[in-house]
Amino acid sequence: MDVRPGRAAGAVLAFGVPGMARSELAGVAVGAAAALLPDDLGERVMIGDVGAHALGAAWGAAVVAGSGRAGLLAHAAAVVAAAVRGIR
């Protein structure tokens, strides 16, 4: 997902905001992504692989904490689709 500025943080915002009602951890991931997004888009900072992986890990922990089996499958499908779309 981190092939262009703002992609990783934008994905965490897009996928994380709906989960905020089910998991407090989602708020942590969304807050971090929202704080980073303007500087990442403005190319003043580069979160790189380490930042993208940390955001992904925080969002993943939120998904696991707030979802059942069906939710986990839906999230997995969404992440795979987003990754395939991001490669192009």
C-alpha positions as CSV (number, residue, x, y, z in Angstrom):
1,M,0.0,0.0,0.0
2,D,2.9,2.4,0.6
3,V,3.9,3.0,-3.0
4,R,2.8,6.7,-3.1
5,P,2.5,9.5,-0.5
6,G,-0.6,9.1,1.6
7,R,-1.6,5.6,0.5
8,A,-0.9,3.7,3.8
9,A,-2.3,6.4,6.1
10,G,-5.3,6.9,3.7
11,A,-6.0,3.1,3.8
12,V,-5.9,3.0,7.6
13,L,-8.4,6.0,7.7
14,A,-10.7,4.4,5.1
15,F,-10.7,1.0,6.7
16,G,-10.3,2.1,10.3
17,V,-13.1,4.8,10.8
18,P,-15.9,2.2,10.5
19,G,-14.3,0.0,13.1
20,M,-14.0,2.8,15.7
21,A,-17.5,1.9,17.0
22,R,-16.4,-1.7,17.7
23,S,-12.8,-1.2,19.0
24,E,-10.9,1.5,20.9
25,L,-7.8,0.3,19.2
26,A,-9.2,1.5,15.9
27,G,-9.2,5.0,17.2
28,V,-5.5,4.7,18.0
29,A,-4.7,3.7,14.4
30,V,-7.0,6.2,12.9
31,G,-5.6,9.0,15.1
32,A,-2.1,8.2,14.1
33,A,-2.9,8.0,10.4
34,A,-4.8,11.3,10.6
35,A,-1.9,13.0,12.3
36,L,0.6,11.7,9.6
37,L,-1.5,12.2,6.5
38,P,-1.1,15.9,5.8
39,D,2.7,15.8,6.1
40,D,2.9,12.5,4.1
41,L,0.7,14.0,1.3
42,G,2.7,17.2,1.4
43,E,5.9,15.2,1.1
44,R,7.4,16.8,4.1
45,V,7.8,13.4,5.7
46,M,8.0,9.9,4.4
47,I,6.5,7.2,6.7
48,G,8.2,4.5,4.7
49,D,7.9,0.8,5.3
50,V,8.4,1.1,9.1
51,G,5.6,3.6,9.5
52,A,3.3,1.8,7.1
53,H,3.8,-1.5,8.9
54,A,3.3,0.1,12.3
55,L,0.0,1.6,11.1
56,G,-1.0,-1.7,9.5
57,A,-0.2,-3.6,12.7
58,A,-2.3,-1.1,14.8
59,W,-5.2,-1.4,12.4
60,G,-4.9,-5.2,12.3
61,A,-4.9,-5.4,16.1
62,A,-8.1,-3.3,16.1
63,V,-9.7,-5.6,13.5
64,V,-8.9,-8.7,15.6
65,A,-10.2,-7.1,18.8
66,G,-13.4,-5.8,17.3
67,S,-14.5,-8.5,14.8
68,G,-15.8,-12.0,14.7
69,R,-14.9,-14.6,12.1
70,A,-17.1,-13.1,9.4
71,G,-15.7,-9.7,10.1
72,L,-12.1,-11.0,9.8
73,L,-12.9,-12.6,6.5
74,A,-14.5,-9.4,5.2
75,H,-11.5,-7.3,6.3
76,A,-9.0,-9.8,4.7
77,A,-10.9,-9.6,1.4
78,A,-10.9,-5.8,1.5
79,V,-7.1,-5.6,2.3
80,V,-6.3,-8.0,-0.5
81,A,-8.4,-6.0,-2.9
82,A,-6.8,-2.8,-1.8
83,A,-3.3,-4.2,-2.2
84,V,-4.1,-5.5,-5.7
85,R,-5.6,-2.1,-6.7
86,G,-2.5,-0.3,-5.2
87,I,-0.1,-2.3,-7.3
88,R,-1.3,-0.7,-10.5
